[in-house]
Amino acid sequence: MQYTLVENLFTSAPNDFTAQPVNVRSYDDAEIMKRILARNTGLTQAQLKSSFDEIVKEICLIIEDDGAINSSLFRAYPSMAGVYHGSADVFDPKRHRVKMNLTAGAAIRKAVENIKLQKSQTADILPFITELTDVMSETVNDQITPGGILKVRGGKLKITGDSPDLGVYFETENGNAVKVEERDLIMNTPAQLMIQIPELPAGRYQLVIRNQYSGSSTPLKELRTAVYDKILTAI
């Protein structure tokens, strides 16, 4: 895995840097199965997809049946969020929420130990996103609430420059994009953006940031783009 060192914008020390992975590819279910088939495992595509779908279905059924998962890939266990007013109060979906917590299992932890690292000698001037937090639902890198607030953390994020195309966008899977209005950019710093989410239709989106931030008073001549690889679901 390639990585580069970028300025740590969360500390005041002038020589603090953090490591940022670069060129990390994201794989969905179909791409994972395609890789398995390429290894000539003897399984047909139909057999593999059927088995894969059954595993996913059973895991979801276990969770729906109040269960927790302790597999070699990951651990999943429920928790609850929200304030209850007195011991007689009961769960109210308007005030409370059930969360599912995920941690890496033994197989994933072993795979992480086997990652081969290669330092990139040139620091990338592209903006990058490390985490998205939906304030309303208190979810991270998952759900977004139209009309609510989204916190975006990363580096070189500040929306600055003179291009009419700079800004924050929510892009659909078919390439359509909804731009965040300038007035809805509540916080605009290199390390963090805070935006009001547009009234998006229900669906799946990716967050895209386009800016000309250079780290100095002179903006870059060309736009730089960051596309967050996590899929966000508006409900």
SULNORHU-V357327 format. One record per helix or strand. SS is the DSSP state (H for helix, E for strand). FROM is the first residue (numbers start at 1). TO is the last residue. If there is no record, write none. Layout:
ss	from	to
SS	FROM	TO
SS	FROM	TO
This chain:
ss	from	to
E	2	7
E	17	21
H	29	38
H	45	64
E	69	70
E	74	81
E	97	104
H	106	113
E	118	119
E	128	134
E	139	140
E	143	144
E	149	155
E	167	172
E	177	179
H	182	184
E	185	188
E	192	196
E	203	211
E	224	227
E	232	234
